[in-house]
Amino acid sequence: MVEARATAVLEKRPDRGKVVRPTATQRAWLRRGLDQPGGKLPLFDRHGQMYNPRTIQSCLAQGWAAPWAANPIKPDWMICKLTAAGRTALSD
């Protein structure tokens, strides 16, 4: 499923007719996974502020990130990893 989304990153969206690219905020979050083992994405930015859940959800919806593990202590915290589609989106 991740591989299928990787090729869909640069395809035109039928609902908008344009190529979907990450916003600056999304790119900043996704870039943080490039140098982490397994592409793990952070919950907090470099200033200790939690990333906006909308940013994370939109990256998940585009296939640029995927859920990695559930957090039993804080179930509302989504632990994610960078996908092949996310790496492709960052290289554009």
N, C-alpha and C positions, 0 to 999 in steps of 0.2 A: 504494500500500500504506500509506503514511504517513497519507493522508487517511482511509482506512478505519479505521485505528486511532484517529484523532482522535475519531471519533464513538463509538468503543467505550470510551473512557476512563470515561464516566459510566454505561455500561450495567452491569447486574448481572452478576456472574460466576456462571455456572451451578454451579461447584464450591463456592462459598461463600455464594451468595445475597445478597451485599452489594455496595455500590458501592466500587470500589477507588480510594483516594486515596493520594497520596504521604505517606510518613512525614516526620517533621521533618528527618531527615538527608537524605532524598531531595529534599525541597523546598529545603533549603539548597544542595544541589549544583545542582539545576535552575535555581534563581534566579540563579546565577552566569552563566548563559548569556544572560540577558535583556539585558544591556548589552554583549555582545560581538558583533563583526561575524559575521554568519552564525549566531549562536547558539552559538558554540563553547563547549564545556564544559571546565572545567579538570581537570587531572590531580591537582593539589595544592590543599589548602585554604589559607586565609589565613595559617595558621601553618606552612606548608611541609610538612605531612604529606600523604602520598598518600591519596586517597579509597579507601575499602574497595572492592575489586573486586565484592563482592556488591551494594553499593549501585548501582554502575554497571550490573551485569548485570540487576538487578531493574528498573531504569528502562528498559533496552533491551527487556526482556521485555514491559513494559507499553506500549511504544510512545512513551514520554515522551522518549526520546533515541534517536538513530540513529548508527551508525558514520559517521564523516566521512572519515577518511583512515587509511591504514596507516602505522605508524612503522617504517621499515626498520632503524633503529638499535636500537630497543627494541620488538620485535614484541609483547611482552606488555602494553604500554601501549596502552589503547584510547582513541583520540581520537574524541570524540563531539560531536554538535551537538543542540541543543534542537529538538524537533519541534513541530508545531502542537498535537498532543495534549498535549505537555508544557506549552505555554503555557496551554492550556485547564485542565489540572490545577492549575496555579498560580493561576489566576484564581478558583477555587472557594473 
